[in-house]
Amino acid sequence: MYKAILCYESILKKINKKDSTKMSHLNLKKKKVFLLYKNNFKGVVLIFFLLGKALAHCVRVVFTPEKRITRPVQDFFIRKFAHIILGITGTKVSIFYPDDLTQKEVNQLSSKTEGPYLYMSNHLSLIDIPAFIVSIPQSLRMVAKQELGKIPVFGKAIKKCGVILINRKNRKRAIAQLESSKGLISAGPSLWMAPEGTRNQLYNDMHPLGNFKRGGFYLAIDLGIPIVPFWIEGTQYVIPAKSMKINKEIETSVIFGRPIETRNMTKDNVNELITEVRNEMLRLRGLLPPL
C-alpha cells in the first residue's frame, strides 16, 4: 500500500513528509486528554494562542479586498487555516493509496494539476476538513452547512474563500444551492462533500456510514466529473462528537480510492452510482491498518 505521512507538531509550521511503499501498522498512543477547562495553565495558554492565530487569519481574509481574492489566494487561505487547526492539536495525518491503484493513478490523485474531482468521504469530526485539505493537493472547495456562515468573522471568511453553504433542512433549497455551484466547479477547483450530510455521531462497526443524500451524485453526473471516494479514520478521537474535549497528538488516516467516472451516466444511474461509491468507501475502510 502506498503511504505518505504528514506530521503536524504544535506551533511548528513545518510539515514533515515521509514516503513509503510498505503498509505499516500505526500504533495509536493515547495521550492524556486535554480539556480546555482543566487546570493546565500552559496548555490553556497554548490553545488560546493558536485559536487567536486562527481568528487573526480569518480577520485577514475578511479584510482582503474582493479584487485580490483570486483562486490561488483562496487556496492559500484555506490551506493555511487547515495547518493552523492541525497545529493546535498536533495531529498526524497518514495518507494511503490501495495496492490496486497503479502508480499512474496515484500520481494523478497526488498531482496539483489534475481534476476537477468531486471528493466524497465519511464524516466523523470537525477535524475531518483540515485533515483532508492537507491530503488533497488540488485546488479544493467544500460543501458545508449554512449555519457556519452565520459565525462572526469565520462565516464571512469561508464565504470569501468559496465554501458552498447549503440549507440541510430544506431539500429544494439545498439542491438549488448545489446547482449554483456548477459554475465554480466547471472553472477548475475540486469539491469535497460528505454524502451523509452531517457527522456520523453513531459511528461504530455496526453503523460505519449513515444514509447518503443524492444531491452530490446528481451534481457529478450533470458536470460529468469523476467522484473520488475516500475514507478518513481517527479524527473522531481528536474532537469527539458533542464534546469540547481536545485530544492531543492523535494519529489519523486518509485512504483514497480510484476515481469513479460519471461522464456517460444519466440521472437514471444515480442509485447504482450511490451504491458503487458507498461500497468503495466501506472497502477502503477495511484496507486501513488499525490505529
C-alpha positions, 0 to 999 in steps of 0.5 A: 500500500502506498503511504505518505505521512504528514506530521503536524507538531504544535506551533511548528509550521513545518510539515514533515513528509515521509514516503513509503511503499510498505503498509505499516501498522500505526500504533495509536498512543493515547495521550492524556486528554486535554480539556480546555477547562482543566487546570493546565495553565500552559496548555490553556495558554497554548490553545488560546494562542493558536485559536487567536492565530486562527481568528487573526487569519480569518480577520485577514481574509475578511479584510482582503479586498474582493479584487485580490481574492483570486483562486490561488489566494483562496487556496492559500487561505484555506490551506493555511487555516487547515495547518493552523487547526492541525497545529493546535492539536498536533495531529498526524495525518497518514495518507494511503493509496490501495495496492490496486491503484497503479502508480499512474493513478496515484500520481494523478490523485497526488498531482496539483494539476489534475481534476476537477474531482468531486471528493466524497468521504465519511464524516466523523469530526470537525477535524475531518476538513483540515485533515483532508485539505492537507491530503488533497493537493488540488485546488479544493472547495467544500460543501458545508452547512449554512449555519457556519456562515452565520459565525462572526468573522469565520462565516464571512471568511469561508464565504470569501474563500468559496465554501458552498453553504447549503440549507440541510433542512430544506431539500429544494433549497439545498439542491438549488444551492448545489446547482449554483455551484456548477459554475465554480466547479466547471472553472477548475477547483475540486469539491469535497462533500460528505454524502451523509450530510452531517457527522456520523455521531453513531459511528461504530462497526455496526453503523460505519456510514449513515444514509447518503443524500443524492444531491452530490451524485446528481451534481457529478453526473450533470458536470460529468466529473469523476467522484473520488471516494475516500475514507478518513479514520481517527479524527473522531478521537481528536474532537469527539462528537458533542464534546469540547474535549481536545485530544492531543497528538492523535494519529489519523488516516486518509485512504483514497480510492480510484476515481469513479467516472460519471461522464456517460451516466444519466440521472437514471444511474444515480442509485447504482452510482450511490451504491458503487461509491458507498461500497468503495468507501466501506472497502477502503475502510477495511484496507486501513491498518488499525490505529 
